[in-house]
């Protein structure tokens, strides 16, 4: 079978796609590829000026000009405002935005920044938009989920010493557990919507620039990005494959070469990411923290 590329995307004329964090990196590349095959693409971004500049640079042969809308996943008020303003059908939601190994920081609601943005922000956004979603939710995780552990006693790093990589791993593990439980709930509700997950492998983007340590930033930029990483176009392929390939819900897609680069394929996940009981508990805790619950969705 030939390796999947952006050229294999089907015609998406008439379909609406929302993608978070799409003003740069793999999100921007994925958004541009979807716009190029006719989708109406909405870039949900924290910096509206940068989002509008990114949208204006994309071609849109059929779907109309891509647009940018303001969304700060580190603020539940912003998430609610974005969802409340949305009208109409959403064929595909791509939960792409994320932060990676910053210094200890808090969201507007007091959550540890990585857990609050990467997981809780997308958890709230997805559930608020779910009545409008008709086809898929794709959530971008990471191979680093394998070092993650869901610490229910201290999810927000308020008592134990903060370790950026561990916190990042927890947030990316949460992305996979969220996908699993979301798919279970969708299936139980009789919904045709599929929840999928993807990870980009090692992609050279500006995500690595968020590290607190200058040495880590240097190593990732000058060694990892130059010698190991694939470009943003390669990193976006697992997201695009998860968005369109004929696979069952709760599929996890990543690059095929050592999980770092190469054509996308179905990949495995850690034992912790397969724990259905933890997935259900995390969902309940996430509802409590965000005040957002799985909606009453009606499907024929």
C-alpha contacts under 8 A as a table, 3 or more apart, distances in Angstrom:
res1	aa1	res2	aa2	distance
3	X	263	X	5.70
3	X	264	X	7.65
4	X	7	X	7.93
4	X	8	X	6.30
4	X	237	X	7.67
4	X	241	X	7.39
4	X	263	X	6.24
4	X	264	X	6.81
5	X	8	X	5.49
5	X	9	X	7.54
5	X	237	X	6.63
5	X	263	X	7.68
6	X	9	X	5.56
6	X	33	X	6.50
6	X	237	X	6.98
6	X	240	X	7.50
9	X	34	X	7.80
9	X	37	X	7.11
9	X	240	X	7.81
9	X	244	X	7.17
10	X	37	X	6.99
10	X	244	X	7.71
11	X	37	X	5.25
11	X	38	X	6.31
11	X	39	X	7.97
12	X	15	X	5.54
12	X	34	X	7.39
12	X	37	X	5.63
12	X	38	X	5.00
12	X	39	X	4.89
13	X	37	X	6.92
13	X	38	X	4.27
13	X	39	X	5.14
13	X	40	X	7.56
13	X	62	X	6.02
13	X	63	X	5.77
14	X	38	X	7.22
14	X	39	X	6.28
14	X	40	X	7.05
14	X	63	X	6.47
15	X	38	X	7.76
15	X	39	X	5.13
15	X	40	X	6.07
15	X	63	X	7.72
15	X	90	X	7.48
15	X	91	X	5.84
15	X	92	X	7.94
16	X	39	X	5.81
16	X	40	X	4.71
16	X	41	X	6.03
16	X	42	X	7.70
16	X	89	X	7.10
16	X	90	X	5.22
16	X	91	X	5.31
16	X	92	X	6.55
17	X	39	X	6.68
17	X	40	X	6.09
17	X	41	X	4.87
17	X	42	X	6.13
17	X	90	X	6.19
17	X	91	X	6.05
17	X	92	X	4.78
17	X	93	X	5.87
17	X	94	X	7.53
18	X	41	X	6.00
18	X	42	X	4.78
18	X	43	X	6.14
18	X	44	X	6.71
18	X	90	X	7.30
18	X	92	X	6.45
18	X	93	X	4.94
18	X	94	X	6.15
19	X	22	X	6.13
19	X	27	X	6.99
19	X	31	X	6.90
19	X	41	X	7.53
19	X	42	X	6.40
19	X	43	X	5.41
19	X	44	X	5.93
19	X	93	X	6.01
19	X	94	X	4.60
19	X	95	X	6.16
19	X	96	X	6.40
20	X	27	X	7.24
20	X	43	X	6.07
20	X	44	X	4.57
20	X	45	X	5.98
20	X	71	X	7.87
20	X	94	X	6.48
20	X	95	X	5.56
20	X	96	X	5.22
20	X	97	X	5.05
21	X	24	X	7.21
21	X	27	X	6.09
21	X	28	X	7.62
21	X	43	X	7.00
21	X	44	X	6.09
21	X	45	X	5.04
21	X	46	X	7.32
21	X	96	X	5.99
21	X	97	X	4.08
21	X	98	X	7.27
22	X	25	X	7.22
22	X	26	X	7.54
22	X	27	X	4.23
22	X	28	X	4.23
22	X	29	X	7.79
22	X	30	X	7.97
22	X	31	X	6.60
22	X	43	X	5.48
22	X	44	X	6.83
22	X	45	X	6.55
22	X	51	X	7.20
22	X	54	X	7.92
22	X	96	X	7.50
22	X	97	X	7.21
23	X	27	X	7.02
23	X	28	X	5.22
23	X	43	X	7.12
23	X	45	X	6.82
23	X	50	X	6.17
23	X	51	X	4.89
23	X	53	X	7.94
23	X	54	X	5.33
23	X	55	X	7.62
24	X	27	X	6.24
24	X	28	X	4.73
24	X	29	X	7.47
24	X	54	X	7.56
24	X	205	X	7.96
24	X	206	X	7.94
25	X	28	X	5.43
25	X	29	X	6.45
25	X	205	X	5.19
25	X	206	X	6.77
25	X	207	X	7.84
25	X	232	X	5.72
26	X	29	X	4.99
26	X	30	X	5.99
26	X	200	X	7.94
26	X	203	X	7.93
26	X	205	X	7.39
26	X	232	X	4.92
26	X	233	X	6.61
26	X	235	X	5.89
26	X	236	X	4.76
27	X	30	X	5.14
27	X	31	X	6.05
27	X	96	X	6.04
27	X	97	X	7.33
27	X	236	X	6.93
28	X	31	X	5.09
28	X	32	X	6.13
28	X	54	X	7.43
29	X	32	X	5.19
29	X	33	X	6.23
29	X	232	X	6.60
29	X	233	X	5.94
29	X	236	X	6.33
30	X	33	X	5.13
30	X	34	X	6.25
30	X	233	X	7.69
30	X	236	X	5.50
30	X	237	X	7.55
30	X	239	X	7.27
30	X	240	X	6.49
31	X	34	X	5.21
31	X	35	X	6.13
31	X	41	X	6.56
31	X	43	X	7.55
32	X	35	X	5.09
32	X	36	X	6.06
32	X	58	X	5.59
32	X	59	X	7.18
33	X	36	X	5.05
33	X	37	X	6.72
34	X	37	X	5.39
34	X	38	X	6.75
34	X	39	X	5.64
34	X	41	X	7.17
35	X	38	X	5.22
35	X	39	X	4.83
35	X	40	X	6.29
35	X	41	X	5.89
35	X	58	X	7.17
35	X	59	X	6.60
35	X	60	X	5.20
35	X	61	X	7.62
35	X	63	X	6.73
35	X	66	X	6.99
36	X	39	X	7.28
36	X	58	X	7.73
36	X	59	X	5.88
36	X	60	X	5.38
36	X	61	X	6.33
37	X	60	X	7.65
37	X	61	X	7.29
37	X	62	X	7.48
38	X	60	X	6.22
38	X	61	X	5.87
38	X	62	X	4.44
38	X	63	X	4.50
38	X	64	X	7.83
39	X	60	X	7.76
39	X	62	X	7.12
39	X	63	X	4.78
39	X	64	X	7.93
40	X	63	X	4.44
40	X	64	X	6.03
40	X	65	X	7.33
40	X	66	X	6.23
41	X	63	X	7.63
41	X	65	X	7.89
41	X	66	X	4.96
41	X	67	X	6.60
42	X	66	X	5.88
42	X	67	X	5.02
42	X	68	X	5.61
42	X	69	X	6.95
43	X	51	X	6.55
43	X	55	X	7.23
43	X	66	X	7.42
43	X	67	X	6.08
43	X	68	X	4.52
43	X	69	X	6.14
44	X	51	X	7.73
44	X	68	X	5.93
44	X	69	X	5.03
44	X	70	X	5.76
44	X	71	X	5.38
45	X	48	X	6.11
45	X	51	X	5.99
45	X	68	X	6.86
45	X	69	X	6.26
45	X	70	X	5.18
45	X	71	X	5.01
45	X	72	X	6.71
46	X	51	X	7.97
46	X	70	X	5.57
46	X	71	X	5.03
46	X	72	X	4.70
46	X	73	X	7.68
47	X	50	X	5.51
47	X	51	X	6.16
47	X	70	X	6.93
48	X	51	X	4.85
48	X	52	X	6.04
48	X	68	X	6.59
48	X	69	X	6.55
48	X	70	X	5.53
49	X	52	X	5.22
49	X	53	X	6.28
50	X	53	X	5.06
50	X	54	X	6.14
51	X	54	X	5.06
51	X	55	X	6.08
51	X	67	X	7.97
51	X	68	X	5.32
51	X	69	X	7.60
52	X	55	X	5.00
52	X	56	X	6.08
52	X	67	X	6.64
52	X	68	X	5.30
53	X	56	X	5.23
53	X	57	X	6.46
54	X	57	X	5.29
54	X	58	X	6.86
55	X	58	X	5.47
55	X	65	X	7.55
55	X	66	X	5.20
55	X	67	X	5.64
55	X	68	X	6.45
56	X	59	X	7.89
56	X	65	X	7.45
56	X	66	X	7.01
56	X	67	X	7.79
58	X	65	X	7.91
58	X	66	X	7.01
59	X	65	X	7.48
60	X	63	X	5.83
60	X	64	X	5.73
60	X	65	X	5.67
60	X	66	X	6.94
61	X	64	X	7.12
63	X	66	X	7.84
69	X	82	X	7.83
70	X	82	X	7.17
71	X	78	X	5.82
71	X	79	X	6.19
71	X	82	X	6.23
72	X	75	X	5.64
72	X	76	X	8.00
72	X	78	X	5.60
72	X	79	X	6.60
73	X	76	X	6.79
73	X	78	X	7.00
73	X	79	X	6.12
73	X	116	X	7.75
73	X	117	X	5.24
73	X	118	X	7.90
73	X	121	X	4.64
73	X	122	X	6.93
74	X	107	X	4.89
74	X	108	X	6.13
74	X	109	X	7.64
74	X	113	X	7.02
74	X	116	X	6.16
74	X	117	X	4.97
74	X	121	X	6.27
75	X	78	X	5.22
75	X	79	X	6.42
75	X	107	X	6.40
75	X	108	X	5.18
75	X	109	X	6.42
75	X	121	X	7.37
76	X	79	X	4.88
76	X	80	X	6.07
76	X	108	X	7.72
76	X	109	X	7.06
76	X	121	X	6.71
76	X	124	X	7.58
76	X	290	X	7.23
77	X	80	X	5.17
77	X	81	X	6.11
78	X	81	X	5.03
78	X	82	X	6.13
79	X	82	X	5.22
79	X	83	X	6.28
79	X	121	X	7.01
79	X	124	X	7.13
79	X	125	X	5.88
80	X	83	X	5.18
80	X	84	X	5.95
80	X	124	X	8.00
80	X	125	X	7.36
80	X	128	X	7.48
81	X	84	X	5.09
81	X	85	X	6.16
82	X	85	X	5.36
82	X	86	X	6.47
83	X	86	X	5.24
83	X	125	X	6.89
83	X	128	X	6.12
83	X	129	X	6.02
88	X	132	X	6.61
89	X	132	X	4.99
89	X	133	X	6.20
89	X	134	X	7.08
90	X	93	X	6.97
90	X	132	X	5.54
90	X	133	X	4.62
90	X	134	X	6.23
90	X	135	X	7.91
91	X	133	X	5.51
91	X	134	X	4.97
91	X	135	X	5.04
91	X	136	X	6.63
92	X	133	X	6.67
92	X	134	X	7.28
92	X	135	X	5.89
92	X	136	X	4.98
92	X	137	X	5.92
92	X	138	X	7.68
92	X	243	X	7.42
93	X	126	X	7.79
93	X	133	X	7.39
93	X	136	X	6.44
93	X	137	X	4.84
93	X	138	X	6.29
94	X	137	X	5.90
94	X	138	X	4.73
94	X	139	X	5.90
94	X	140	X	7.68
95	X	122	X	6.30
95	X	137	X	7.43
95	X	138	X	6.01
95	X	139	X	4.54
95	X	140	X	6.07
96	X	139	X	6.24
96	X	140	X	5.22
97	X	118	X	6.97
97	X	140	X	7.99
98	X	114	X	7.40
98	X	117	X	6.42
98	X	118	X	5.06
99	X	102	X	7.19
99	X	113	X	7.67
99	X	114	X	5.82
99	X	117	X	7.13
99	X	118	X	6.79
99	X	207	X	6.81
99	X	210	X	7.25
100	X	114	X	6.82
100	X	164	X	7.93
100	X	168	X	6.16
100	X	207	X	6.26
100	X	208	X	6.75
100	X	210	X	6.13
100	X	211	X	6.85
101	X	114	X	7.67
101	X	164	X	4.63
101	X	165	X	5.77
101	X	167	X	7.58
101	X	168	X	6.12
101	X	208	X	7.94
101	X	210	X	6.30
101	X	211	X	4.97
101	X	212	X	6.93
102	X	105	X	7.39
102	X	164	X	6.54
102	X	210	X	5.12
102	X	211	X	4.78
102	X	212	X	5.27
103	X	164	X	6.97
103	X	211	X	7.01
103	X	212	X	5.05
104	X	112	X	7.17
104	X	113	X	7.38
104	X	162	X	6.72
104	X	164	X	7.36
105	X	112	X	5.98
105	X	113	X	5.33
106	X	109	X	7.54
106	X	110	X	5.18
106	X	111	X	5.25
106	X	112	X	4.71
106	X	113	X	4.78
106	X	116	X	7.91
107	X	110	X	5.08
107	X	111	X	5.22
107	X	112	X	6.39
107	X	113	X	5.26
107	X	116	X	6.37
107	X	117	X	7.50
108	X	111	X	7.57
111	X	115	X	6.94
111	X	116	X	5.12
111	X	156	X	5.62
112	X	115	X	5.63
112	X	116	X	5.68
112	X	155	X	7.92
112	X	156	X	4.73
112	X	157	X	6.54
113	X	116	X	5.04
113	X	117	X	5.79
114	X	117	X	5.29
114	X	118	X	5.53
114	X	119	X	7.58
114	X	167	X	6.69
114	X	168	X	6.03
114	X	171	X	6.17
115	X	118	X	5.52
115	X	119	X	5.35
115	X	120	X	6.42
115	X	155	X	7.74
115	X	156	X	7.14
115	X	167	X	7.10
115	X	168	X	7.35
115	X	170	X	7.16
115	X	171	X	4.75
116	X	119	X	5.82
116	X	120	X	4.78
116	X	121	X	5.91
117	X	120	X	5.93
117	X	121	X	4.92
117	X	122	X	7.06
118	X	121	X	6.41
118	X	122	X	6.48
118	X	171	X	5.96
118	X	172	X	7.21
118	X	175	X	7.45
119	X	122	X	5.43
119	X	123	X	5.89
119	X	171	X	5.79
119	X	172	X	7.49
119	X	174	X	6.20
119	X	175	X	5.86
120	X	123	X	4.84
120	X	124	X	6.13
120	X	286	X	6.56
120	X	290	X	7.01
121	X	124	X	5.37
121	X	125	X	6.15
122	X	125	X	4.92
122	X	126	X	5.88
123	X	126	X	5.42
123	X	127	X	6.35
123	X	178	X	7.50
123	X	286	X	7.46
124	X	127	X	5.40
124	X	128	X	6.11
124	X	290	X	6.54
124	X	292	X	5.74
124	X	293	X	7.84
125	X	128	X	5.25
125	X	129	X	6.14
126	X	129	X	5.24
126	X	130	X	5.67
126	X	137	X	7.83
127	X	130	X	5.04
127	X	131	X	7.93
127	X	292	X	6.92
127	X	293	X	6.48
127	X	294	X	5.49
127	X	295	X	6.40
128	X	131	X	7.38
128	X	292	X	7.27
128	X	295	X	7.39
129	X	132	X	5.60
129	X	133	X	6.59
130	X	133	X	5.02
130	X	295	X	7.12
130	X	297	X	7.56
131	X	295	X	7.02
131	X	296	X	7.75
131	X	297	X	5.56
131	X	298	X	7.69
133	X	136	X	7.11
133	X	137	X	7.98
133	X	193	X	7.31
134	X	192	X	7.36
134	X	193	X	5.78
135	X	192	X	6.81
135	X	193	X	4.60
135	X	194	X	6.32
136	X	193	X	5.23
136	X	194	X	4.74
136	X	195	X	5.79
136	X	196	X	7.22
136	X	243	X	6.87
137	X	193	X	7.51
137	X	194	X	6.33
137	X	195	X	4.82
137	X	196	X	6.05
137	X	243	X	7.86
138	X	195	X	6.06
138	X	196	X	4.70
138	X	197	X	5.33
138	X	198	X	7.09
138	X	239	X	7.11
138	X	242	X	6.68
138	X	243	X	6.41
139	X	175	X	6.69
139	X	176	X	7.92
139	X	179	X	7.21
139	X	195	X	7.85
139	X	196	X	6.36
139	X	197	X	4.80
139	X	198	X	6.39
140	X	175	X	7.30
140	X	197	X	5.73
140	X	198	X	4.93
140	X	199	X	5.46
140	X	200	X	7.79
140	X	239	X	7.07
141	X	145	X	7.26
141	X	172	X	4.99
141	X	173	X	7.30
141	X	175	X	5.73
141	X	176	X	6.60
141	X	197	X	6.54
141	X	198	X	5.83
141	X	199	X	5.01
142	X	145	X	5.67
142	X	169	X	8.00
142	X	172	X	5.82
142	X	173	X	8.00
142	X	198	X	7.51
142	X	199	X	4.77
142	X	200	X	6.94
142	X	201	X	7.02
143	X	146	X	6.22
143	X	199	X	6.66
143	X	201	X	6.72
143	X	259	X	7.21
144	X	147	X	5.78
144	X	148	X	7.08
144	X	168	X	7.61
144	X	169	X	5.29
144	X	172	X	6.98
145	X	148	X	5.00
145	X	168	X	7.87
145	X	169	X	4.59
145	X	170	X	6.58
145	X	171	X	7.62
145	X	172	X	4.93
145	X	173	X	4.45
145	X	270	X	7.56
145	X	273	X	7.86
146	X	169	X	6.92
146	X	173	X	7.24
146	X	269	X	7.37
146	X	270	X	5.52
146	X	272	X	7.82
147	X	166	X	6.70
147	X	169	X	5.54
147	X	170	X	7.64
148	X	166	X	5.91
148	X	167	X	7.36
148	X	168	X	7.43
148	X	169	X	3.95
148	X	170	X	4.19
148	X	171	X	7.50
148	X	172	X	7.30
148	X	173	X	5.75
149	X	166	X	7.74
149	X	169	X	7.17
149	X	170	X	5.25
149	X	173	X	7.18
149	X	272	X	7.38
150	X	155	X	6.95
150	X	170	X	5.73
150	X	173	X	7.59
150	X	174	X	7.32
151	X	154	X	5.51
151	X	155	X	5.28
152	X	155	X	5.38
154	X	157	X	5.52
154	X	158	X	6.40
154	X	159	X	6.70
154	X	160	X	7.49
155	X	158	X	7.94
157	X	160	X	5.82
157	X	161	X	7.11
157	X	162	X	6.04
157	X	167	X	7.99
162	X	167	X	7.54
163	X	166	X	5.40
163	X	167	X	6.11
164	X	167	X	5.07
164	X	168	X	6.07
165	X	168	X	4.98
165	X	169	X	6.05
166	X	169	X	4.96
166	X	170	X	6.14
167	X	170	X	5.09
167	X	171	X	6.35
168	X	171	X	5.17
168	X	172	X	6.27
169	X	172	X	5.16
169	X	173	X	6.01
170	X	173	X	5.11
170	X	174	X	6.06
171	X	174	X	4.96
171	X	175	X	6.41
172	X	175	X	4.96
172	X	176	X	6.75
173	X	176	X	5.31
173	X	177	X	6.35
173	X	272	X	7.81
173	X	273	X	6.12
174	X	177	X	5.05
174	X	178	X	5.87
174	X	273	X	7.99
174	X	279	X	7.99
174	X	282	X	7.69
175	X	178	X	5.11
175	X	179	X	6.28
175	X	197	X	7.86
176	X	179	X	5.05
176	X	180	X	6.31
176	X	197	X	6.65
176	X	273	X	6.11
177	X	180	X	5.10
177	X	181	X	6.24
177	X	273	X	5.78
177	X	274	X	7.34
177	X	275	X	7.71
177	X	276	X	7.64
177	X	278	X	7.60
177	X	279	X	4.77
177	X	282	X	7.69
178	X	181	X	5.30
178	X	182	X	5.84
178	X	279	X	6.41
178	X	282	X	7.70
178	X	283	X	6.80
179	X	182	X	5.06
179	X	183	X	6.10
179	X	195	X	5.69
179	X	196	X	6.33
179	X	197	X	6.60
179	X	250	X	6.08
180	X	183	X	5.30
180	X	184	X	6.34
180	X	195	X	7.53
180	X	250	X	5.48
180	X	276	X	7.54
180	X	279	X	6.99
181	X	184	X	4.95
181	X	185	X	6.21
181	X	276	X	7.35
181	X	279	X	5.80
181	X	280	X	6.22
181	X	283	X	7.26
182	X	185	X	5.19
182	X	186	X	6.10
182	X	195	X	6.48
183	X	186	X	5.00
183	X	187	X	6.04
183	X	194	X	6.40
183	X	195	X	5.27
183	X	249	X	6.17
183	X	250	X	6.08
184	X	187	X	5.24
184	X	188	X	6.12
185	X	188	X	5.00
185	X	189	X	6.13
186	X	189	X	5.10
186	X	190	X	6.30
186	X	191	X	5.15
186	X	192	X	7.47
186	X	193	X	6.75
186	X	194	X	7.53
187	X	190	X	5.06
187	X	191	X	5.76
187	X	192	X	7.48
188	X	191	X	7.59
189	X	297	X	7.38
190	X	299	X	7.07
191	X	297	X	7.83
191	X	298	X	7.87
191	X	299	X	6.06
194	X	248	X	7.35
194	X	249	X	4.73
194	X	250	X	7.30
195	X	249	X	5.26
195	X	250	X	5.50
195	X	251	X	7.80
196	X	242	X	6.23
196	X	243	X	7.73
196	X	249	X	5.81
196	X	250	X	4.88
196	X	251	X	5.30
196	X	252	X	6.30
197	X	239	X	7.77
197	X	242	X	6.86
197	X	250	X	6.73
197	X	251	X	6.23
197	X	252	X	4.72
197	X	253	X	6.35
198	X	238	X	5.66
198	X	239	X	5.49
198	X	242	X	6.49
198	X	252	X	5.31
198	X	253	X	4.49
198	X	254	X	5.70
199	X	235	X	7.96
199	X	238	X	6.35
199	X	239	X	7.11
199	X	252	X	7.82
199	X	253	X	6.37
199	X	254	X	5.02
199	X	255	X	7.65
200	X	203	X	6.33
200	X	234	X	7.72
200	X	235	X	4.39
200	X	236	X	6.25
200	X	237	X	7.43
200	X	238	X	6.04
200	X	239	X	7.37
200	X	254	X	6.00
200	X	255	X	6.62
200	X	260	X	7.56
200	X	261	X	7.72
201	X	229	X	8.00
201	X	235	X	6.49
201	X	254	X	6.47
201	X	255	X	5.90
201	X	259	X	5.52
201	X	260	X	4.04
201	X	261	X	5.64
202	X	225	X	7.91
202	X	228	X	7.27
202	X	229	X	4.88
202	X	230	X	6.37
202	X	235	X	7.18
202	X	260	X	4.89
202	X	261	X	6.40
203	X	225	X	7.20
203	X	229	X	4.96
203	X	230	X	4.93
203	X	231	X	5.47
203	X	232	X	5.75
203	X	234	X	7.30
203	X	235	X	5.14
203	X	260	X	7.90
203	X	261	X	7.71
204	X	221	X	7.78
204	X	225	X	5.01
204	X	226	X	7.97
204	X	229	X	5.53
204	X	230	X	6.12
204	X	231	X	5.28
204	X	232	X	6.10
205	X	208	X	6.81
205	X	231	X	7.58
205	X	232	X	6.41
206	X	209	X	5.40
206	X	210	X	7.76
207	X	210	X	6.04
208	X	211	X	6.12
208	X	217	X	6.30
208	X	220	X	6.57
208	X	221	X	7.15
209	X	217	X	5.75
209	X	221	X	7.85
210	X	217	X	7.69
211	X	214	X	7.26
211	X	216	X	6.64
211	X	217	X	5.85
212	X	216	X	7.79
212	X	217	X	7.80
213	X	216	X	5.20
213	X	217	X	6.30
214	X	217	X	5.00
214	X	218	X	6.07
215	X	218	X	5.07
215	X	219	X	6.10
216	X	219	X	5.10
216	X	220	X	6.05
217	X	220	X	5.29
217	X	221	X	5.97
218	X	221	X	5.18
218	X	222	X	5.65
218	X	223	X	7.62
219	X	222	X	5.46
219	X	223	X	5.21
219	X	224	X	6.44
220	X	223	X	5.65
220	X	224	X	4.55
220	X	225	X	5.97
221	X	224	X	5.85
221	X	225	X	4.96
221	X	226	X	6.92
222	X	225	X	6.02
222	X	226	X	5.72
222	X	227	X	7.99
223	X	226	X	5.38
223	X	227	X	5.63
223	X	228	X	7.41
224	X	227	X	5.50
224	X	228	X	5.11
224	X	229	X	5.97
225	X	228	X	5.92
225	X	229	X	4.78
225	X	230	X	7.57
226	X	229	X	6.51
228	X	260	X	7.88
229	X	260	X	7.16
229	X	261	X	6.92
230	X	233	X	7.91
230	X	234	X	5.80
230	X	235	X	6.52
230	X	260	X	7.90
230	X	261	X	5.85
230	X	262	X	7.86
231	X	234	X	5.38
231	X	235	X	6.24
232	X	235	X	4.83
232	X	236	X	6.03
233	X	236	X	5.25
233	X	237	X	6.70
234	X	237	X	5.45
234	X	261	X	7.24
234	X	262	X	7.06
234	X	263	X	7.68
235	X	238	X	6.79
235	X	255	X	7.95
235	X	261	X	7.43
236	X	239	X	5.43
236	X	240	X	6.39
237	X	240	X	5.02
237	X	241	X	5.96
237	X	263	X	7.31
237	X	264	X	6.31
238	X	241	X	5.01
238	X	242	X	6.06
238	X	253	X	5.57
238	X	254	X	5.28
238	X	255	X	6.58
238	X	263	X	7.81
238	X	264	X	5.02
238	X	265	X	7.40
239	X	242	X	5.19
239	X	243	X	6.18
239	X	253	X	7.53
240	X	243	X	4.93
240	X	244	X	6.46
241	X	244	X	5.47
241	X	245	X	5.40
241	X	253	X	7.47
241	X	264	X	6.91
242	X	245	X	5.88
242	X	247	X	7.92
242	X	251	X	7.72
242	X	252	X	7.64
242	X	253	X	6.29
247	X	251	X	6.66
248	X	251	X	6.03
251	X	266	X	6.90
252	X	266	X	5.70
252	X	267	X	5.80
252	X	268	X	7.04
252	X	269	X	7.74
253	X	264	X	6.31
253	X	265	X	5.40
253	X	266	X	4.53
253	X	267	X	5.49
254	X	259	X	6.38
254	X	264	X	5.17
254	X	265	X	5.72
254	X	266	X	6.41
254	X	267	X	5.87
255	X	258	X	7.57
255	X	259	X	5.19
255	X	260	X	6.01
255	X	261	X	4.97
255	X	262	X	4.99
255	X	263	X	5.33
255	X	264	X	4.31
255	X	265	X	6.18
256	X	259	X	5.65
256	X	260	X	7.39
256	X	261	X	6.43
256	X	262	X	5.30
256	X	263	X	5.60
256	X	264	X	5.66
256	X	265	X	5.92
256	X	267	X	7.84
257	X	260	X	5.87
257	X	261	X	5.28
257	X	262	X	5.36
257	X	263	X	7.71
258	X	261	X	7.11
269	X	273	X	6.05
269	X	274	X	7.15
270	X	273	X	5.15
270	X	274	X	6.68
271	X	274	X	5.14
271	X	275	X	6.65
272	X	275	X	5.42
275	X	278	X	5.45
275	X	279	X	6.29
276	X	279	X	4.91
276	X	280	X	6.26
277	X	280	X	5.23
277	X	281	X	6.27
278	X	281	X	5.00
278	X	282	X	5.93
279	X	282	X	5.16
279	X	283	X	6.19
280	X	283	X	5.08
280	X	284	X	6.38
281	X	284	X	5.15
281	X	285	X	6.23
282	X	285	X	5.08
282	X	286	X	5.94
283	X	286	X	5.02
283	X	287	X	6.21
284	X	287	X	5.15
284	X	288	X	6.42
285	X	288	X	5.06
285	X	289	X	6.19
286	X	289	X	5.06
286	X	290	X	6.01
286	X	291	X	7.97
286	X	292	X	7.96
287	X	290	X	5.36
287	X	291	X	5.33
287	X	292	X	5.18
287	X	293	X	5.38
288	X	291	X	5.37
288	X	292	X	7.50
